[in-house]
Amino acid sequence: MSGLVGNARFGTRLLLGGVITSAALEKNAKAPDQLCPSDCFLCRESCPAGAIDQGGRVDHNLCVRHSGANPLLAHLLADREIKAKFGFDTLLNTVGVDDHGMYTCSRCLEVCPLNR
């Protein structure tokens, strides 16, 4: 498994967001603990950055460095003062709300059987 959020209906093509509410919400049925077949390694085998380890965990820093193109992140990383003051994770999370970024790789999503 790629370590991505998976859903029986939508596969791994999900982006998480959040809603703060005081409304009473109905519970959803719990999804199966394991959506991915235990013998499926297509995501790991297809990752050109090698960002998915044997256990299915994604090294998001490696993934984004390989497949992300974000002008704001590039600008921040080029500034020595900013780089010295903030860690890569903080900068990455900061530019994550910027809608000018794009991913140039989606091989793990393309090969995942849950996305068919």
ChimeraX attribute file (.defattr): number of C-alpha atoms within 10 A of each C-alpha:
attribute: neighborCount
match mode: 1-to-1
recipient: residues
	/A:1	25
	/A:2	24
	/A:3	14
	/A:4	16
	/A:5	14
	/A:6	19
	/A:7	16
	/A:8	12
	/A:9	9
	/A:10	12
	/A:11	18
	/A:12	20
	/A:13	15
	/A:14	11
	/A:15	7
	/A:16	5
	/A:17	5
	/A:18	5
	/A:19	5
	/A:20	5
	/A:21	7
	/A:22	6
	/A:23	6
	/A:24	6
	/A:25	7
	/A:26	6
	/A:27	6
	/A:28	6
	/A:29	6
	/A:30	6
	/A:31	10
	/A:32	9
	/A:33	6
	/A:34	9
	/A:35	14
	/A:36	18
	/A:37	10
	/A:38	8
	/A:39	7
	/A:40	13
	/A:41	19
	/A:42	17
	/A:43	23
	/A:44	24
	/A:45	14
	/A:46	17
	/A:47	18
	/A:48	16
	/A:49	15
	/A:50	15
	/A:51	19
	/A:52	24
	/A:53	14
	/A:54	10
	/A:55	11
	/A:56	15
	/A:57	14
	/A:58	18
	/A:59	14
	/A:60	13
	/A:61	14
	/A:62	14
	/A:63	19
	/A:64	18
	/A:65	12
	/A:66	16
	/A:67	16
	/A:68	17
	/A:69	15
	/A:70	19
	/A:71	14
	/A:72	18
	/A:73	20
	/A:74	12
	/A:75	10
	/A:76	17
	/A:77	18
	/A:78	11
	/A:79	10
	/A:80	9
	/A:81	10
	/A:82	13
	/A:83	13
	/A:84	10
	/A:85	9
	/A:86	12
	/A:87	11
	/A:88	15
	/A:89	10
	/A:90	11
	/A:91	16
	/A:92	18
	/A:93	11
	/A:94	12
	/A:95	17
	/A:96	14
	/A:97	9
	/A:98	12
	/A:99	9
	/A:100	12
	/A:101	15
	/A:102	12
	/A:103	13
	/A:104	11
	/A:105	16
	/A:106	15
	/A:107	15
	/A:108	21
	/A:109	20
	/A:110	16
	/A:111	17
	/A:112	21
	/A:113	15
	/A:114	18
	/A:115	15
	/A:116	10
